[in-house]
């Protein structure tokens, strides 16, 4: 039975979720522990609070002279983000509702109970700044940059001196809902017709970075996946258009033996299988995430005796049976600095010291993958990062280390846009053994 959560409870849980993120826990992990009826609204509130962190904290600083304790700060940041919803998606709330429900939320948690008066006063002042009363001039809201730590901002400034700010503005916006149509069930045009029949408007994304995409669809007004025709029987998946380049570049053929080296949650594995009847090994080290690959393949009706899902470390060869692969997709563990609009907790979790240790892991996996590739085989190196240390620097290092690695055409660094997240792509062919 589904019942919606009162806004006050959702504000309380979202504020506590943000407290968890600030202590170093992934928001996905926190949200996974919620009940099904709690998750959508709590995810929406906590994502918005993190995306609008820079602006909400300017306002908290303006109206609260002494820094409030974290629990109060996080509750205020969730409530202030609600004032910044434009209401165009029908999800805006009236000012008095936000104030009333936030004050009620204070009563639901012993660490914020004392702050009801403060929260009431601050939110009333903030509401006048963000939503001026009738008759007062209304200014369009300033674009809000995504919060990132100082070292991250310095990295962007150093490498993207002309566009670093536009990257942060793009990543503070809510991510678009982009689908990948399962070509084994419907063509893109056929699925658009099914969407149209249930009143969901969509438009094709024909290409990203000059790579043609045959399955990408942008949903104009996001809906829950439960409303998408045939979603639970595998008609479509949610996948960013930038991520859909991977399978297209590898161009799987029937009976190719392909390794997806860091496969969870299985989106790219599934895309390869949708494009061709290939033999597939999906490898994943994280036992908790391994189940997601099987779950996705179940929903998409892609399981067969040609598909193996294995637990193993891509930087080591102990799991490998010694049969070389025709093609390897290496979507390497990385900072995830390119997918912040979908995972706005990332800038709060990542540390500067993570980058060199990720670089080391990426090089280990690249080196091992090359040993498992057939002569004339293809290796696609992918990260969802915008930091060159994890992208072009790694591709250049790899080419210099392996004289039999020939670089083929690939998009290289993609920066986040309306249609795609930030990714890096390098494609190598193995010339001889």
N, C-alpha and C positions, 0 to 999 in steps of 0.2 A: 504494500500500500504506500503510495507516495503522499506525503503531506509537506507543505512548504514550511520553511523555518521562519519564525518571526525575525524581522530585521534586527532587533536588539540582540537576539541570540547569535545571529550571523556576524554582527559587528564584534561581539565578544570573542567568538571562535576565530575570526579572521585576525584580530589583534593578537591573540595567543599564538596563532600560526606564525605571525611576523616575529614575535618574541623568539620562537623556535629557530627561525631563519637566522636571526641575529646571533644565536648561540652556535650557528654552524650547521644546522640541519637543512637538507634539501626540502623545498616546499612540496615537491612531488611526493616525497616520502610522508610528509605530514598530512597532505590531502588524501593519500591512499588509506589513511587510518579512519577517515570519516565515513559516516553512513551515506548511502546513496542519495538520500533526500537533502543532506547537508552540503554535499560537495559542490554542486554547481554555483550556489550563491556565495559560499565561502571562498571558492577559487576566484570568482569574479571580483569580490571585495579585496582580497589580499593581493591579487595581481594589480588591480588599479592603484592600491596604496603604494606598492613598490614602484610602479611606473611614474607616479606623481610625487615621489618622495622629495625631490628637490624643491618643488613649489610648496608642498605642505609644510616642509620644515622652515622655509622662509617665513611662512605665516605663523607657525608655532613660535618661532623666535620673536616675531613682531609683537605677539599678544601675550606671551608667557615669559616674563622677564627672567625667571630662574628656570633652568632646564628641568622639565618634569621627569619623574621616574620612568623607566622604560615602558612599564605596563600602560601608563597614562599616555605617554608619547605615541605608543603604537595604536591605542584606541582613537586618539585624535587624528592620526594619519589616515586611518581607515575612514573615519567620518568626513574629514576634509576632502578626501578623494571623491566622496559621493557628491559633494557640491560641484565638482568639476566635470561630472558627466553631462554631456550636452543634451541628453534626453532624446536625441534623434532616433535612437534604437528603441525608444519606448520604455527605457529602463531608468529614467531619471526619477528622483524622489522630490517631493515638496520640501522646502526649507524646514518648516515646522516639524515634519515627519523625521527628518534626519536628526534635528536637535533632540526631539523627544526620545527617539529610539537609542541615540548615543548615551543620553543621560540614564535611560533605563538599563543600557548595557553596563554602565558603571556599577549598578546595584548587583549585577550578577556575578561579580568576582570580588573577593575580599580585598585584593590589592588595589582596586580602583574605586571601591565604595566611597571612600572619603572625598573623592575628586568630582562629585556630581556638580557642585557649584562652579568649580573651575571649568569643567567641560562645557557646561551650559553657557557660561559667559564667553568663553573663547569661540565657540561655534557660532554664537549670535554675531560676534564681531566679524568673524571670517565670512559668514554668509553675506554680510553687507558689502564686503570687498568683492566677493566672487559672483554674487547674485544681487545687484543693486535693486532697491525697490522701484516700483513703477514711477515713471517721470524722471528718474535719475538717468544720466547717460550710460548706455551699455556699450562697453568696448569689447571687441573680439578678444578671446583669451590669448595670452602670449603662448607661443609653442613651448612645450615643457621638455627640457632635455632629460634623458635617462640619468639617474645617479650612477656614477662609476667612481672607484677609488682613484686617488691622485696618480698612482703609477700607471693605471690603465689609460687615464686621460693623456698622460705624457706620451705613452706609446702611440696612441691614435694621432696626437699632434705631430709627433716625429715622422710618422709614415704617411699621414694623410693631411698635410698642413692646410689644404684648401677645403676639404670636405669633412673634417673630423666632427664639426658641430652638427652637420646634417645627419651623420651616422647616429649621433646621440638623440637627435629629434625623431628620426625614423624609428629608433628602438624603443622610444617611450610611448609609441602609439600601439593600440591594440592590434595584434596580428590578424591578418585577413584569414578567412576560412577558405582553404584551397584543397580541392579533392584530386585524387588520382583515380580515374575510372578503370575498373578491372576489365581489360580488353578481352579477357577470356569469356566475359559475360555480355558486355555491351560495347559498342563504339562510343566515343565521346558524344556524338550527335544523338545517338539513341538515348543515352542517359540524360542528356539535356532535355529531351522530350518528356522523359519520365518526371524530371524535376518540374518542368513547366506544368504538367498535369496536376501536380499538388501545390502549385502556386509559388514555387521557389525559383527565383531568377538567377541565371548563371551566365558566365561568359567564358569562352575558351582562352587559355593562356597559350598562345601558339609557339612561343619560343622564349628562352632565357639565355642571354649571352651568346646569341647566334646558334644555339642548339635547339633544333625543332623538338617540340614536345607533343605527343599524340594523345595524352590522357589527362592533361591538367585543366581543371575548371575552377574559376573563381566564383564563389557564392556571394552575391551582392550584399545580402543581409544575413549574417550568420544565424544558423538554427542548430538546435541540439542534434547530434548524429542520429538519435532515435527517429527523427522526422525525415531522414534521407531515405528515399525509396530503396529497398533491398539492402540497406547497410548491413544488417545482421546476417544476410546470406551472401555477403561478399561482393556486392555490386560496386562498391567504391571504398576508398580509404582516405583519411585525412593525411595529407603530406604536402609540405611546402614545395612550390614549383622549383626552387633552387636545388632541392634534394632529388627531384625527379630526373635531373640531368645524369645522375650516376649510372643507372641501368641503361639509359639511352647511349651513353658514351661507350660502355662495355659491349653493347650490341650483341647480346647472347644469341647463340644459334642452337638448333636442336642437337642434343647430346653433348654439347660443351660440358666439361667438368669445371665447375666454378666454385671458388671459395669466397664466402663473405666472412672476412676475418674477425670483425668485431660487430656481430650481427644484430644484437638487441637494439630496439624492440622488434626488428624484423621487417621494417617497411621496405628497405632496399632489396632484401632477400625476396620478398613477395613480388616486387616490381619486376625483378629479373625473371621470375617464374611466370608472371603474367605475359611477358614478352616472348618467351620461347620455352619449349619443352626440354629444358636443360637438366643436367645432373648437378645437384647443389649440396654443398656442405656449409651449413650455417654454424659458425663457431662463436661461443660466448663464454667469458670467464666467470661473470657474475651469475651465481646460481639463482638469485631472486629474479633477475631480468630474463633468464633463459626461458622461463615459462611464457613470457610475453611473445616470444617468437612462435612457439607452438600455437598459442591462442590466436595470433594473427593468421597463421597458415590455416588453422581450423575454419575461422570465419570466412576466409577467402576461398575455401575449398581447393587448396593447393598442395595438400599432403599427398605424397605418393612414395613408392619404393625408391624413386630417384632422389628423394630429399632426405638428408640426414641433419639433425640438429644435435650438435655435440657441445659438451662443456670442456673448455680447454683454453690455454694461454697462447695467444697468437704470436707471442715473442719467443716461444719455445716449440720444439718439434715433437714432443713426446706423444701427442695425441694423433699424429699424422701416420697414415699407413704406407707412406712412401710413393704413392701414385701421384705424379706431378699434375698440376692444374693447368687447364687451357687459359683461364682468366681468374684474376684475383681482385676482389673489391676490398680495399683497405680503408675503411671509414674509421680513422684512428681516434683514440681517446685524446681529447684536447680541452682547451679552456672553455669551449662553447660560447666564446665572445661574439659569435655571429648570430646566435639564436636567442638573444636577450628579449626580443619582443614576445617570444613564446614562453620564455622562462625568466621572468624579471627578477628572480631571486639570485641569478648567477653573479651579478656584480657584487652582491653582498657576501657571497660565499668564497669567491676566488681570492687567492693570495698571490703576491708577486712571485714568491718562491715556487709556486706551482708550475710556472712556465718552463724553467730549465728541467724540472723532473719529468714533465710531460714530453718535452723535446727528446729526452733520453729514451723514454718508453717508445715514442714514435719511431726513433731510429732502430731500436731493437726489433720492432715488429716489421718494419720495412726490410731489414736485413734478412730476417727469417723467412718472410714471404717470398723474397726473390729466390731463395733456395728451393722453394716448393713449386716454382713456376716452370712450365715446359719451355724449351727453346721456341722462339717465335710467339710465345704467349704474351698476354697483356696484363699489366698491373695498373690499377687506378688508385691513386692516393687521394683521399678526401679528408678534409677537416671542416667542422662548422665553426671556424675561427676567422677573425679578421686580423690577427696578429701575424705578420710575415715570418716571425720566428717559428711558427707552426706550419707555415705554408711554403712560400717560395724559397725560404732559407733551407728548408728540409729537402725540397725537390732538387735544389742546386747541389746540396751536400750528397744526396743519393746518386745523382748523375756522375758526380766527380769520383765517388767511391767505386762505381761499377762501370767499367769500360764497355760492357755489353748492354748497357741500358740506353736505349734510343728514345728521346722524348718525342711524343706525337702531339698533335694539336689538341688542346684542352683549354677551358676558359681561364685557368689560373685563378686569380683572386676576384671573387664576386663580393661586392659590398651590399649591405641590406637596402632593399627598395620596397615599394608597395607590393610587388609581386613575389619577392624572394627574400629569404634570410641571407646572412653572410656565409659564404662557403669558399673553400679553396679546392681546386681540381688540378691534378697533374697525371698524365697518362704516359706510361712507359711500355716499350716493346723490348722483349729479351732477344738480343741478336746473338744467336749461338748459345752454347751451354753456360 
